[in-house]
Amino acid sequence: MSDVLKIGVLASGRGSNFQSIIDNIESGHIKALISVLVTDNPGAYVLERCRKHTIESLIMKPADYPDRNSYYAAIADELMKREVGLVVLAGFMRVVGKALIDTFPNKIMNIHPALLPSFPGLHGQKQAVDYGVKLAGCTVHFVDEGVDTGPIIIQAAVPAYHDDTEDSLSDRVLRKEHLIFPYAIRLFSENNIKVEGRKVIINSKREDQSLINPPGTDNQSL
């Protein structure tokens, strides 16, 4: 098992993306193991998911550390102790600090519920609804020191409708999150990802696919 990718997960809430990763590992779709989950929220439901699947969990609250840098340095230390090769942010509701990023360069993945670089930060779905976009979606990206500014790995698009609410669009986007986040982790575990500057190079088959909303046909006159 020494060559199996070890994953450390950071999460703050219910952990539905965490569950999708667990399911893909347990089914054999991803050859990896989750070494530890770190949460800043003692009441997070994600802790119950850890108990159900016998995954080690740590509660690490920023208030217990003298400053932000010390907090993320402590998290980095815990992950390094467990020989973590990839850090996954599965609904971690904090901007990651430099100490963690420097320890795991291009080895921290985040899922964001919008098509970056549009609508970074909190409430990406609400931003999309308020702006009136016709296509929304989600993005898996590597984490840098900015807010949702790191190199993009995978994106998935869904239609956005005029009568969408934040909740209805969020539900549609979440279904795609549960698909592309495990896929990105699988690509990483199989060494099929290379980062060159801002570009992420992926070894995969190319197909000319598009999503149009409202739908039309290829030969439709516009």
Buried (B, 14 or more C-beta within 10 A) or exposed (E): EEEEBBBBBBBBBBBBBBBBBBBBBEEEBBEBEBBBBBBBBEEBBBBEBBEEBEBEBBBBEBEEBEEBEBBBBBBBEBBEEBEBBBBBBBBBEEEBBEBBBEBBEBBBBBBBBBBBEBBBEEBBBBBBBEEEBBBBBBBBBBBBEEEBBBBBBBBBBBBBBEEBEBEBBBEBBBEBBBBBBBBBBBBBBEEEBEBEEEEBEEEEEEEEEEEEBEEEEEEEEE
